[in-house]
Amino acid sequence: MHRGSKLLGSLLLGFALMLPLATVGCAHHYYYTPQEDVYYNQWVVENHRDAHVDYQHLSKEDQKRYWDWRHSHHDHDKDHDQNHQ
C-alpha cells in the first residue's frame, strides 16, 4: 500500500508542476473596447481589410493579427494596453 500512495503522491506532484505550463498560452487576454476603434480603423486601412467587418466578426486568426499589429505599432497607448491585458 505504501508503494501506491508514493506513486499517487508523485503523480499529483507532477500534475501540480505541469499545470502552469498548460495555462501559459492563456496568460494574455486582450479586450476590444470602444476606445480601440480608432486603432482598429487604422489597421483596417493599412492592411487593406474590409471596412464593413467589425472586430467581433473577424476570425480568431485576424483578431490575433490585429493585436500583433496593435502592440508593435509605435503610437499605441501603453496605459490602454496595460489596463486591458
N, C-alpha and C positions, 0 to 999 in steps of 0.2 A: 504494500500500500504506500510506503514511503516513496518508492520509485515513481508511482503515479502522481503523487502530489508534487514531486520535484519537477516532473515533466510539465504538469499543468502550470506550475509557477514560471517555468522557463518560457512556455508559450505565451502566458499573459505578459511577461516582461518584454518579450519580442514584439508582441502586438502593441504594447504601450510605446515602445521605441519607434515603431513603424508608423504610428498614427500621424505624427506631424508631417511626415513625408507624403502621406496620402492627401493631406489638405493643403499643401504648398500651392498647388495650381489654383486654389480658390482664395488665395490671400488678398487679392486686389479686386474690388468691385467698384466700378465707376457708374455713377448715376447721371443720367441725362436730365438736366433741369431746363426750364425756360431760358435761363441766362446763357445757356450753351448754344442757343440758336444762332447767334452771331458767328461763332466759330464753325458750327455745322454748315451754315450757308457758304462760308468761305471755303471749306473743304469741298463742298459740292461743286463750286465753280472751278477751283484749282484742279480737281480730279475728274472733271467732265462727267459728273453724275447727273441723274435726272432730278431736277429741282422740285419736282412734284412728289418725290418719295420722302416721307417723314422718316426721321431717325428710327422710330419704333418699328417701322416696316422694313428696315434693312435686314439682310441676312446676318447671322452671328459673325460671319467672316468679315462682312463690310463694317459692322459695328467695331470689330477689333481693328480693322484698317483705320477707321476714323480715330479711335483712341490712340493708336500708334502715331498717327499724324498729329493729333492734338498735343500729345506730350513731347513731340520732337519739334513742335513749332516754336519759333523764337519769341513771339509776343504773347504767349499764353499766360494766363493769370495764375501764378503759383498758389496764392491763397485759395482760389476757387478749387484747384486740384486737390489740395490738402484737405479741404472740407468735404470732398466727395469721393474719397478712396475707401 
